[in-house]
Amino acid sequence: MINKFVASPEAALADVPDGATVMIHGFGNAGMPSALIDALIAQGARELTIVNNNAGNADSGLAALIAAKRVRKILCSFPRQADSWHFDKAYRAGEIELELVPQGTLAERIRAAGAGIGAFFTPTAYGTRLAEGKETRRIGERDYVLEYPIHADYALIKADRADRWGNLTYRMSARNFGPIMAAAAKISVVQVRETVELGELDPEHIVTPGIFVKRVVKH
Amino acid sequence: MKKLDRKQMAARVARDIPEGAYVNLGIGLPTMVADYLPASDKSGREIIVHSENGILGVGPKPAPGAEDEDLMNAGKEPVTLLTGGAYFHHADSFAMIRGRHLDFAILGAFQVSVAGDLANWHTGGADAIPAVGGAMDLAVGAKKVLVMMEHLTKSGESKIVERCSYPLTGARCVDRIYTDLAVIDVKSDGLHVVDLVEGLSFEELQRLSGVPLKRLASAA
Protein backbone atom coordinates (compact mmCIF):
# COMPACT_ATOMS: atom_id res chain seq x y z
CA MET A 1 0.00 0.00 0.00
CA ILE A 2 1.36 3.41 -0.94
CA ASN A 3 1.51 5.67 2.05
CA LYS A 4 3.42 8.95 1.76
CA PHE A 5 2.30 10.24 5.14
CA VAL A 6 5.22 10.77 7.51
CA ALA A 7 4.82 11.17 11.26
CA SER A 8 6.59 14.49 11.76
CA PRO A 9 8.46 17.29 9.96
CA GLU A 10 11.65 16.04 11.65
CA ALA A 11 11.18 12.53 10.27
CA ALA A 12 10.43 13.91 6.82
CA LEU A 13 13.73 15.82 6.67
CA ALA A 14 16.09 13.53 8.60
CA ASP A 15 18.16 12.67 5.51
CA VAL A 16 18.92 16.17 4.16
CA PRO A 17 22.72 16.29 3.74
CA ASP A 18 25.06 19.27 4.03
CA GLY A 19 25.39 21.04 0.69
CA ALA A 20 21.91 20.09 -0.55
CA THR A 21 19.92 22.28 -2.89
CA VAL A 22 16.56 22.95 -1.28
CA MET A 23 13.63 24.69 -2.94
CA ILE A 24 11.36 26.46 -0.49
CA HIS A 25 7.85 27.20 -1.65
CA GLY A 26 6.14 30.46 -0.84
CA PHE A 27 5.76 34.05 -1.95
CA GLY A 28 6.57 35.99 1.15
CA ASN A 29 4.63 34.12 3.81
CA ALA A 30 1.88 32.79 1.53
CA GLY A 31 2.72 29.11 1.05
CA MET A 32 5.84 29.17 3.18
CA PRO A 33 6.20 25.76 4.90
CA SER A 34 7.18 27.06 8.33
CA ALA A 35 7.01 23.72 10.16
CA LEU A 36 9.33 22.12 7.61
CA ILE A 37 11.79 25.02 7.75
CA ASP A 38 11.84 24.83 11.55
CA ALA A 39 12.56 21.10 11.26
CA LEU A 40 15.36 21.77 8.77
CA ILE A 41 16.92 24.26 11.17
CA ALA A 42 16.71 21.70 13.99
CA GLN A 43 18.09 18.98 11.72
CA GLY A 44 21.27 21.01 11.25
CA ALA A 45 22.15 20.62 7.54
CA ARG A 46 24.64 23.31 6.47
CA GLU A 47 25.99 24.90 3.31
CA LEU A 48 22.58 24.77 1.71
CA THR A 49 21.65 26.30 -1.63
CA ILE A 50 18.14 27.71 -1.30
CA VAL A 51 15.68 28.52 -4.07
CA ASN A 52 12.81 30.83 -3.13
CA ASN A 53 11.22 33.95 -4.59
CA ASN A 54 12.44 36.03 -1.66
CA ALA A 55 15.16 35.84 0.95
CA GLY A 56 13.13 35.65 4.12
CA ASN A 57 10.82 38.00 5.97
CA ALA A 58 11.17 39.14 9.58
CA ASP A 59 12.55 36.51 11.97
CA SER A 60 10.85 33.22 11.17
CA GLY A 61 10.83 30.68 8.33
CA LEU A 62 13.50 31.24 5.67
CA ALA A 63 14.76 34.30 7.56
CA ALA A 64 15.47 32.07 10.58
CA LEU A 65 17.33 29.56 8.39
CA ILE A 66 19.54 32.38 7.12
CA ALA A 67 20.00 33.75 10.64
CA ALA A 68 21.15 30.27 11.72
CA LYS A 69 23.89 30.51 9.03
CA ARG A 70 22.81 27.39 7.18
CA VAL A 71 22.55 29.01 3.76
CA ARG A 72 25.61 29.28 1.49
CA LYS A 73 23.78 30.53 -1.59
CA ILE A 74 20.30 31.73 -2.50
CA LEU A 75 18.58 31.95 -5.89
CA CYS A 76 15.70 34.40 -5.80
CA SER A 77 14.06 37.31 -7.60
CA PHE A 78 13.40 39.76 -4.79
CA PRO A 79 15.65 39.53 -1.73
CA ARG A 80 15.47 43.15 -0.59
CA GLN A 81 12.39 43.92 1.47
CA ALA A 82 11.54 46.12 4.41
CA ASP A 83 11.86 43.11 6.73
CA SER A 84 14.68 41.11 5.06
CA TRP A 85 17.21 42.14 7.71
CA HIS A 86 18.73 38.69 8.25
CA PHE A 87 19.48 38.32 4.55
CA ASP A 88 20.70 41.91 4.25
CA LYS A 89 23.14 41.40 7.13
CA ALA A 90 24.48 38.07 5.79
CA TYR A 91 24.80 39.50 2.27
CA ARG A 92 26.64 42.60 3.37
CA ALA A 93 28.95 40.44 5.50
CA GLY A 94 29.74 38.32 2.44
CA GLU A 95 28.37 35.20 4.13
CA ILE A 96 25.79 34.40 1.49
CA GLU A 97 25.99 34.25 -2.28
CA LEU A 98 23.10 35.72 -4.26
CA GLU A 99 22.01 34.63 -7.73
CA LEU A 100 19.38 37.16 -8.73
CA VAL A 101 16.90 35.73 -11.24
CA PRO A 102 13.92 37.54 -12.80
CA GLN A 103 10.76 36.05 -11.33
CA GLY A 104 9.41 34.58 -14.55
CA THR A 105 12.80 33.15 -15.45
CA LEU A 106 13.01 31.66 -11.96
CA ALA A 107 9.61 30.01 -12.41
CA GLU A 108 10.46 28.75 -15.89
CA ARG A 109 13.88 27.39 -14.81
CA ILE A 110 12.13 25.45 -12.04
CA ARG A 111 9.42 24.28 -14.43
CA ALA A 112 12.03 23.23 -16.99
CA ALA A 113 13.82 21.08 -14.41
CA GLY A 114 10.62 19.25 -13.56
CA ALA A 115 9.71 18.82 -17.21
CA GLY A 116 13.07 17.46 -18.38
CA ILE A 117 13.92 20.48 -20.52
CA GLY A 118 17.66 21.00 -21.08
CA ALA A 119 17.56 24.78 -21.50
CA PHE A 120 15.32 27.43 -23.01
CA PHE A 121 15.45 30.86 -24.63
CA THR A 122 13.51 33.67 -22.95
CA PRO A 123 13.20 37.32 -23.98
CA THR A 124 13.33 38.37 -20.32
CA ALA A 125 16.43 40.34 -19.28
CA TYR A 126 17.84 40.66 -22.80
CA GLY A 127 20.01 43.77 -22.93
CA THR A 128 20.23 44.06 -19.13
CA ARG A 129 22.99 43.29 -16.67
CA LEU A 130 21.19 40.10 -15.59
CA ALA A 131 21.92 38.68 -19.04
CA GLU A 132 25.61 39.62 -19.05
CA GLY A 133 27.82 36.69 -20.02
CA LYS A 134 24.86 34.58 -21.13
CA GLU A 135 24.35 33.09 -24.56
CA THR A 136 21.79 35.00 -26.63
CA ARG A 137 20.06 34.33 -29.91
CA ARG A 138 17.84 36.24 -32.30
CA ILE A 139 14.82 34.15 -33.21
CA GLY A 140 12.44 35.76 -35.66
CA GLU A 141 12.11 39.41 -34.67
CA ARG A 142 13.13 39.05 -31.04
CA ASP A 143 16.27 38.60 -28.97
CA TYR A 144 16.43 35.87 -26.36
CA VAL A 145 18.66 34.78 -23.48
CA LEU A 146 19.58 31.14 -22.90
CA GLU A 147 18.61 29.91 -19.43
CA TYR A 148 19.16 26.55 -17.75
CA PRO A 149 16.92 24.54 -15.43
CA ILE A 150 17.24 24.63 -11.66
CA HIS A 151 17.21 21.12 -10.20
CA ALA A 152 16.89 20.50 -6.49
CA ASP A 153 17.52 17.68 -4.06
CA TYR A 154 14.54 18.65 -1.90
CA ALA A 155 11.47 20.86 -2.21
CA LEU A 156 9.72 22.03 0.94
CA ILE A 157 6.11 22.83 0.14
CA LYS A 158 2.99 23.92 1.97
CA ALA A 159 -0.29 22.72 0.52
CA ASP A 160 -3.83 22.65 1.82
CA ARG A 161 -5.00 19.03 1.57
CA ALA A 162 -3.33 15.74 0.66
CA ASP A 163 -4.22 12.06 0.45
CA ARG A 164 -1.84 9.17 1.10
CA TRP A 165 -0.82 9.01 -2.57
CA GLY A 166 0.49 12.56 -2.25
CA ASN A 167 -2.18 14.23 -4.38
CA LEU A 168 -2.38 17.90 -3.40
CA THR A 169 -4.68 20.88 -3.43
CA TYR A 170 -3.60 24.38 -2.47
CA ARG A 171 -5.29 27.42 -1.05
CA MET A 172 -5.65 30.75 -2.89
CA SER A 173 -2.43 32.54 -3.83
CA ALA A 174 -0.47 30.18 -1.55
CA ARG A 175 -0.23 27.89 -4.58
CA ASN A 176 2.48 30.03 -6.26
CA PHE A 177 5.67 27.96 -6.66
CA GLY A 178 4.36 24.73 -5.08
CA PRO A 179 3.36 22.73 -8.19
CA ILE A 180 6.55 23.47 -10.15
CA MET A 181 8.90 22.96 -7.20
CA ALA A 182 7.24 19.62 -6.42
CA ALA A 183 8.13 18.47 -9.93
CA ALA A 184 11.66 19.91 -9.94
CA ALA A 185 13.02 18.24 -6.79
CA LYS A 186 14.16 14.66 -6.30
CA ILE A 187 12.42 14.56 -2.93
CA SER A 188 9.37 16.75 -2.41
CA VAL A 189 8.23 17.11 1.16
CA VAL A 190 4.82 18.66 1.74
CA GLN A 191 3.31 20.20 4.83
CA VAL A 192 -0.49 20.17 4.69
CA ARG A 193 -3.30 21.57 6.78
CA GLU A 194 -5.41 18.47 6.37
CA THR A 195 -4.94 14.89 5.29
CA VAL A 196 -7.87 13.09 3.71
CA GLU A 197 -8.83 9.58 2.63
CA LEU A 198 -7.97 8.46 -0.87
CA GLY A 199 -10.87 9.47 -3.09
CA GLU A 200 -11.89 12.48 -1.05
CA LEU A 201 -10.04 14.90 -3.32
CA ASP A 202 -12.02 15.50 -6.48
CA PRO A 203 -9.77 14.22 -9.31
CA GLU A 204 -10.84 17.27 -11.34
CA HIS A 205 -9.45 19.54 -8.63
CA ILE A 206 -6.13 17.90 -7.79
CA VAL A 207 -3.44 20.50 -8.61
CA THR A 208 -0.28 18.49 -7.95
CA PRO A 209 -0.66 14.78 -8.71
CA GLY A 210 1.09 12.47 -6.25
CA ILE A 211 3.75 11.39 -8.77
CA PHE A 212 5.57 14.65 -7.90
CA VAL A 213 5.37 14.12 -4.13
CA LYS A 214 7.46 11.85 -1.86
CA ARG A 215 6.49 12.74 1.71
CA VAL A 216 3.50 14.41 3.35
CA VAL A 217 3.28 15.75 6.89
CA LYS A 218 0.18 17.10 8.55
CA HIS A 219 0.88 20.24 10.51
CA MET B 1 0.27 74.72 -13.76
CA LYS B 2 -1.68 72.10 -11.86
CA LYS B 3 0.58 69.09 -11.27
CA LEU B 4 -1.32 65.87 -10.73
CA ASP B 5 -0.97 64.28 -7.32
CA ARG B 6 -0.51 60.51 -7.06
CA LYS B 7 -4.23 59.82 -6.85
CA GLN B 8 -4.94 61.95 -9.87
CA MET B 9 -2.19 60.17 -11.79
CA ALA B 10 -3.73 56.81 -10.89
CA ALA B 11 -7.16 58.02 -11.99
CA ARG B 12 -5.72 59.36 -15.26
CA VAL B 13 -4.16 55.99 -16.11
CA ALA B 14 -7.30 54.10 -15.11
CA ARG B 15 -9.35 56.22 -17.51
CA ASP B 16 -7.40 54.77 -20.45
CA ILE B 17 -7.85 51.08 -19.59
CA PRO B 18 -10.61 49.67 -21.77
CA GLU B 19 -13.35 47.18 -21.04
CA GLY B 20 -12.14 43.58 -21.09
CA ALA B 21 -8.46 44.39 -20.53
CA TYR B 22 -6.12 42.11 -18.58
CA VAL B 23 -3.80 44.34 -16.57
CA ASN B 24 -0.82 43.86 -14.25
CA LEU B 25 -0.13 46.64 -11.76
CA GLY B 26 3.42 47.08 -10.48
CA ILE B 27 4.30 47.69 -6.85
CA GLY B 28 3.87 51.21 -5.46
CA LEU B 29 2.26 53.97 -7.51
CA PRO B 30 0.80 51.59 -10.18
CA THR B 31 -1.01 49.59 -7.48
CA MET B 32 -3.05 52.74 -6.78
CA VAL B 33 -4.60 52.45 -10.25
CA ALA B 34 -6.66 49.56 -8.84
CA ASP B 35 -8.59 52.06 -6.70
CA TYR B 36 -9.86 53.71 -9.89
CA LEU B 37 -10.53 50.62 -11.96
CA PRO B 38 -14.12 49.64 -12.01
CA ALA B 39 -15.09 46.55 -10.23
CA SER B 40 -17.42 49.17 -8.94
CA ASP B 41 -17.74 51.31 -12.06
CA LYS B 42 -21.30 52.46 -12.70
CA SER B 43 -20.69 51.98 -16.41
CA GLY B 44 -20.25 48.24 -15.90
CA ARG B 45 -16.81 48.27 -17.52
CA GLU B 46 -15.07 45.02 -16.52
CA ILE B 47 -11.28 44.91 -16.18
CA ILE B 48 -9.29 41.93 -14.90
CA VAL B 49 -6.23 42.59 -12.76
CA HIS B 50 -3.43 40.01 -12.82
CA SER B 51 -0.97 39.48 -9.99
CA GLU B 52 2.36 37.70 -10.59
CA ASN B 53 1.86 35.39 -7.65
CA GLY B 54 -1.00 33.60 -9.34
CA ILE B 55 -4.22 35.63 -9.38
CA LEU B 56 -6.54 36.86 -12.12
CA GLY B 57 -9.39 39.00 -10.90
CA VAL B 58 -7.71 40.78 -8.01
CA GLY B 59 -10.34 42.67 -6.04
CA PRO B 60 -10.18 45.54 -3.58
CA LYS B 61 -8.54 45.49 -0.17
CA PRO B 62 -10.42 43.36 2.37
CA ALA B 63 -12.26 44.96 5.25
CA PRO B 64 -10.16 45.23 8.42
CA GLY B 65 -10.15 41.85 10.12
CA ALA B 66 -11.06 39.99 6.92
CA GLU B 67 -7.46 39.68 5.65
CA ASP B 68 -6.29 36.19 4.67
CA GLU B 69 -2.53 35.53 4.58
CA ASP B 70 -3.00 33.13 1.67
CA LEU B 71 -4.52 35.89 -0.48
CA MET B 72 -1.90 38.54 -1.21
CA ASN B 73 -0.92 40.60 -4.22
CA ALA B 74 2.61 40.82 -5.64
CA GLY B 75 3.38 43.60 -3.16
CA LYS B 76 2.41 41.17 -0.39
CA GLU B 77 -0.57 43.28 0.62
CA PRO B 78 -3.87 41.54 1.45
CA VAL B 79 -6.40 41.60 -1.38
CA THR B 80 -9.68 39.92 -2.31
CA LEU B 81 -10.76 37.89 -5.33
CA LEU B 82 -13.50 39.09 -7.64
CA THR B 83 -16.31 36.73 -8.56
CA GLY B 84 -15.00 34.89 -11.61
CA GLY B 85 -11.37 35.20 -10.48
CA ALA B 86 -8.85 32.36 -10.66
CA TYR B 87 -5.72 31.06 -8.95
CA PHE B 88 -2.81 29.39 -10.75
CA HIS B 89 0.85 28.57 -10.21
CA HIS B 90 3.85 30.74 -10.98
CA ALA B 91 4.86 29.15 -14.28
CA ASP B 92 1.35 29.67 -15.64
CA SER B 93 1.34 33.20 -14.26
CA PHE B 94 4.51 34.12 -16.13
CA ALA B 95 3.36 32.28 -19.25
CA MET B 96 0.52 34.81 -19.23
CA ILE B 97 3.10 37.59 -18.99
CA ARG B 98 5.86 36.33 -21.29
CA GLY B 99 3.40 34.75 -23.71
CA ARG B 100 1.93 38.14 -24.56
CA HIS B 101 -1.48 37.49 -23.05
CA LEU B 102 -1.56 40.55 -20.79
CA ASP B 103 -2.89 43.68 -22.44
CA PHE B 104 -1.16 46.15 -20.13
CA ALA B 105 1.64 46.21 -17.60
CA ILE B 106 1.66 49.42 -15.58
CA LEU B 107 5.07 49.96 -14.04
CA GLY B 108 6.88 52.57 -11.99
CA ALA B 109 10.23 53.85 -13.21
CA PHE B 110 13.40 55.69 -12.26
CA GLN B 111 14.02 56.63 -15.89
CA VAL B 112 12.65 56.08 -19.38
CA SER B 113 14.75 56.86 -22.45
CA VAL B 114 13.56 58.42 -25.69
CA ALA B 115 13.89 54.97 -27.27
CA GLY B 116 11.58 53.46 -24.64
CA ASP B 117 14.28 51.82 -22.53
CA LEU B 118 13.05 51.29 -18.98
CA ALA B 119 15.10 51.51 -15.78
CA ASN B 120 13.11 50.66 -12.67
CA TRP B 121 14.84 47.93 -10.67
CA HIS B 122 18.26 49.11 -9.56
CA THR B 123 19.75 52.44 -8.64
CA GLY B 124 23.16 51.15 -9.67
CA GLY B 125 24.63 51.88 -6.26
CA ALA B 126 27.53 49.56 -5.44
CA ASP B 127 26.14 48.98 -1.96
CA ALA B 128 22.53 48.43 -3.08
CA ILE B 129 21.08 44.94 -2.69
CA PRO B 130 19.55 44.22 -6.08
CA ALA B 131 15.96 42.95 -6.38
CA VAL B 132 14.15 42.56 -9.68
CA GLY B 133 10.97 40.55 -9.05
CA GLY B 134 8.80 40.27 -12.15
CA ALA B 135 9.72 43.63 -13.68
CA MET B 136 11.93 42.29 -16.49
CA ASP B 137 9.29 39.72 -17.51
CA LEU B 138 6.55 42.34 -17.54
CA ALA B 139 8.71 44.75 -19.54
CA VAL B 140 9.19 42.30 -22.41
CA GLY B 141 5.94 40.39 -22.09
CA ALA B 142 2.96 42.69 -21.86
CA LYS B 143 1.35 43.85 -25.12
CA LYS B 144 1.58 47.44 -23.88
CA VAL B 145 3.92 48.73 -21.19
CA LEU B 146 2.68 51.88 -19.47
CA VAL B 147 4.99 53.75 -17.13
CA MET B 148 3.82 55.96 -14.26
CA MET B 149 6.28 58.28 -12.63
CA GLU B 150 6.89 61.85 -11.53
CA HIS B 151 8.20 63.84 -14.47
CA LEU B 152 11.14 65.24 -12.53
CA THR B 153 13.44 63.96 -9.81
CA LYS B 154 13.41 65.70 -6.43
CA SER B 155 16.31 67.82 -7.64
CA GLY B 156 14.41 68.82 -10.79
CA GLU B 157 16.06 66.63 -13.40
CA SER B 158 13.93 65.01 -16.09
CA LYS B 159 13.29 61.30 -15.63
CA ILE B 160 12.75 61.07 -19.36
CA VAL B 161 16.28 60.92 -20.67
CA GLU B 162 18.31 60.50 -23.83
CA ARG B 163 19.93 57.39 -22.36
CA CYS B 164 19.21 55.70 -19.01
CA SER B 165 22.02 56.09 -16.49
CA TYR B 166 20.49 53.43 -14.24
CA PRO B 167 20.69 49.72 -15.17
CA LEU B 168 18.00 48.71 -17.65
CA THR B 169 14.95 46.59 -16.88
CA GLY B 170 14.19 46.22 -20.57
CA ALA B 171 15.26 47.80 -23.84
CA ARG B 172 12.77 49.60 -26.13
CA CYS B 173 9.80 48.26 -24.22
CA VAL B 174 7.82 51.32 -23.01
CA ASP B 175 4.77 52.36 -25.03
CA ARG B 176 3.40 55.25 -23.00
CA ILE B 177 4.54 57.42 -20.08
CA TYR B 178 2.13 58.98 -17.59
CA THR B 179 3.67 61.67 -15.41
CA ASP B 180 2.35 64.33 -13.07
CA LEU B 181 2.75 66.77 -15.97
CA ALA B 182 1.91 64.95 -19.18
CA VAL B 183 1.03 61.81 -21.09
CA ILE B 184 3.63 60.90 -23.69
CA ASP B 185 3.65 58.14 -26.30
CA VAL B 186 6.95 56.48 -27.15
CA LYS B 187 7.08 55.83 -30.88
CA SER B 188 9.79 54.79 -33.29
CA ASP B 189 10.17 58.41 -34.44
CA GLY B 190 10.33 59.86 -30.93
CA LEU B 191 8.20 61.07 -28.04
CA HIS B 192 4.73 62.38 -28.77
CA VAL B 193 2.92 64.47 -26.17
CA VAL B 194 -0.67 63.28 -25.91
CA ASP B 195 -1.86 65.29 -22.95
CA LEU B 196 -0.67 68.15 -20.73
CA VAL B 197 -1.88 69.21 -17.29
CA GLU B 198 -3.92 72.35 -17.05
CA GLY B 199 -1.82 75.50 -17.28
CA LEU B 200 1.29 73.83 -18.70
CA SER B 201 2.42 74.85 -22.18
CA PHE B 202 4.12 72.49 -24.60
CA GLU B 203 7.14 74.79 -24.61
CA GLU B 204 7.45 74.67 -20.81
CA LEU B 205 7.17 70.87 -20.84
CA GLN B 206 9.83 70.76 -23.53
CA ARG B 207 12.11 72.94 -21.42
CA LEU B 208 11.61 70.78 -18.30
CA SER B 209 12.08 67.50 -20.17
CA GLY B 210 15.39 68.22 -21.85
CA VAL B 211 14.77 65.65 -24.60
CA PRO B 212 13.05 66.37 -27.92
CA LEU B 213 9.25 66.13 -27.75
CA LYS B 214 6.73 66.19 -30.57
CA ARG B 215 3.43 67.92 -30.26
CA LEU B 216 0.30 65.99 -31.13
CA ALA B 217 -2.18 68.09 -33.02
CA SER B 218 -4.81 67.35 -30.37
CA ALA B 219 -2.57 68.36 -27.43
CA ALA B 220 -2.85 71.85 -26.02
Interface residues (C-beta under 8 A of the other chain):
Chain A: F27 G28 N29 A30 G31 N53 S77 F78 P79 R80 Q81 F87 D88 Y91 R92 L98 L100 V101 P102 Q103 G104 T105 L106 A107 E108 I110 R111 T122 P123 T124 A125 Y126 G127 T128 R129 L130 Y170 R171 M172 S173 A174 R175 N176 F177 G178 P179 I180 V207
Chain B: S51 E52 N53 G54 I55 D68 E69 D70 L71 M72 K76 L81 Y87 F88 H89 H90 A91 S93 F94 I97 R98 H122 A128 I129 P130 A131 V132 G133 G134 A135 M136 D137 V140 G141 P167 L168 T169 G170 A171
